[in-house]
């Protein structure tokens, strides 16, 4: 049996089906939410501060589905098209992240990360 298919987790030492690494990482994450104004005035919500144990690609897919927007997981953060600061805290709380650990920046950054 390989480690990917029901083996032992290298981090917590539990079987893969009982692994709690991602749950612990969600509870300890200090998430910051900012909005950047990109090319042609488009707004992009940037969510940072996730632990390395959290699968950003899967989380980005779930957020895009719940918020009905486009986006991507890049370089350790998630980018979502549009301004979602008003609802992102509630959405992340329903996904298991503590609401008090989500920090929302209500100012705009004039330039993107390009």
Buried (B, 14 or more C-beta within 10 A) or exposed (E): EEEEEEEBBEBBEEEEEEBEBBEBBBEEBEBBBBBBBBEEEEBBBBBBBBBEBBEBEEBBBEBBEBBEBEBBBEEEBBBBBBBBBEEBBEBBBEEEBBEEBBEBEEEEBEEEEE
